[in-house]
Amino acid sequence: MKLIYCATPKRIFHKSNEIINKVLSTGNAPFFPFFSFPINIFEDGPIGREKTINFCLKSIEICDELWFFGLSEGTILELNHAKNIGKKIRFIDLFDNEWELNKKQIEELKSVIVK
C-alpha cells in the first residue's frame, strides 16, 4: 500500500469523496490536503495561502506518489515539487470538467514531468 498525495484544484473539492474512493479502489491510501488543511482555517483563513502551500509541499515529501487530478496554480506548484524530489506522478483525468479545456497545458506538463 502506498500513500498517495491527491493534487486537486479547489474547484473540484465537491468531488472529494469520489477522488478518495478512486485512490482506495487501487489498494492505496489517499492523502487529501483539503481534509488535512481545511480551506476555511488554512488557505482562506488566518493561516493564509502561502503557509498552506508550504504545508502541502511538505506533505508531498511523506507521500509515495502524487496523483494529479486537475490544473490550478496550486497543483502546478505541487507537481513541480513532486518532480524535484523524485516522486512518481500520475495524471488522472476522470474528475475535472476543465481537463479538456486545459488539455494542451496538461500535455505540456506531462511531457516535461513524465519521462
C-alpha positions as CSV (number, residue, x, y, z in Angstrom):
1,M,0.0,0.0,0.0
2,K,1.2,3.5,-0.9
3,L,0.3,6.9,0.5
4,I,-1.0,9.0,-2.5
5,Y,-0.9,12.8,-2.4
6,C,-4.1,13.9,-4.2
7,A,-3.2,17.2,-6.0
8,T,-6.7,18.6,-6.5
9,P,-7.9,22.1,-7.5
10,K,-10.2,23.8,-5.1
11,R,-12.9,24.0,-7.8
12,I,-13.4,20.2,-7.7
13,F,-13.5,19.9,-3.9
14,H,-17.1,18.8,-4.2
15,K,-15.7,15.6,-5.8
16,S,-13.5,14.8,-2.8
17,N,-15.2,11.5,-1.9
18,E,-15.1,10.3,-5.5
19,I,-11.3,11.1,-5.7
20,I,-10.6,9.4,-2.3
21,N,-12.6,6.3,-3.4
22,K,-10.6,6.2,-6.7
23,V,-7.4,6.0,-4.7
24,L,-8.8,3.5,-2.2
25,S,-10.0,1.3,-5.1
26,T,-6.4,0.8,-6.2
27,G,-5.4,-0.5,-2.7
28,N,-3.7,2.7,-1.7
29,A,-4.3,5.3,0.9
30,P,-5.2,8.9,-0.1
31,F,-3.6,12.0,1.4
32,F,-6.2,14.6,0.6
33,P,-4.9,18.1,1.5
34,F,-8.2,19.8,1.8
35,F,-9.1,17.4,4.6
36,S,-5.8,17.7,6.4
37,F,-5.8,21.5,6.0
38,P,-9.4,22.7,5.9
39,I,-9.9,25.6,3.5
40,N,-11.7,27.9,5.9
41,I,-9.0,27.6,8.5
42,F,-5.9,27.4,6.3
43,E,-6.0,28.7,2.7
44,D,-8.9,31.1,3.1
45,G,-8.5,31.6,6.9
46,P,-5.9,33.0,9.3
47,I,-3.1,30.7,8.2
48,G,-3.2,32.0,4.6
49,R,-2.4,30.6,1.2
50,E,1.4,30.8,1.3
51,K,1.8,28.9,4.5
52,T,-0.9,26.4,3.4
53,I,1.0,25.8,0.2
54,N,4.2,25.2,2.2
55,F,2.3,22.7,4.4
56,C,1.1,20.9,1.3
57,L,4.6,20.8,-0.3
58,K,6.0,19.3,3.0
59,S,3.2,16.7,3.0
60,I,4.2,15.6,-0.5
61,E,7.6,14.6,0.9
62,I,6.0,11.9,3.2
63,C,3.8,10.5,0.4
64,D,4.9,7.8,-2.0
65,E,3.3,9.3,-5.1
66,L,1.5,12.3,-6.3
67,W,-1.7,11.9,-8.4
68,F,-2.6,15.0,-10.4
69,F,-6.4,15.4,-10.6
70,G,-6.7,18.8,-12.3
71,L,-4.9,22.0,-13.2
72,S,-4.6,25.0,-11.0
73,E,-1.8,27.4,-9.8
74,G,-1.5,25.3,-6.6
75,T,-1.5,21.9,-8.3
76,I,1.3,23.1,-10.6
77,L,3.4,24.0,-7.6
78,E,2.7,20.6,-6.1
79,L,3.5,18.8,-9.3
80,N,6.8,20.7,-9.7
81,H,7.8,19.9,-6.1
82,A,7.0,16.2,-6.5
83,K,9.1,16.1,-9.7
84,N,12.0,17.9,-8.0
85,I,12.1,15.4,-5.1
86,G,11.7,12.4,-7.4
87,K,8.2,11.3,-6.6
88,K,6.3,9.1,-9.0
89,I,3.5,11.1,-10.7
90,R,0.2,10.0,-12.3
91,F,-2.3,12.1,-14.2
92,I,-5.9,11.2,-13.5
93,D,-8.4,12.9,-15.9
94,L,-11.7,11.5,-14.5
95,F,-13.0,14.2,-12.2
96,D,-12.1,17.7,-13.6
97,N,-14.6,19.1,-16.1
98,E,-12.0,21.6,-17.2
99,W,-9.4,18.9,-18.1
100,E,-10.3,19.2,-21.8
101,L,-10.1,23.0,-21.6
102,N,-6.6,22.7,-20.1
103,K,-5.6,19.7,-22.2
104,K,-2.8,21.5,-24.1
105,Q,-1.2,22.9,-20.9
106,I,-1.6,19.5,-19.1
107,E,0.0,17.7,-22.0
108,E,3.0,20.1,-21.9
109,L,3.3,19.5,-18.2
110,K,3.2,15.7,-18.8
111,S,5.9,15.9,-21.4
112,V,8.2,17.7,-19.0
113,I,7.3,15.7,-15.9
114,V,6.9,12.2,-17.2
115,K,9.9,10.8,-19.0
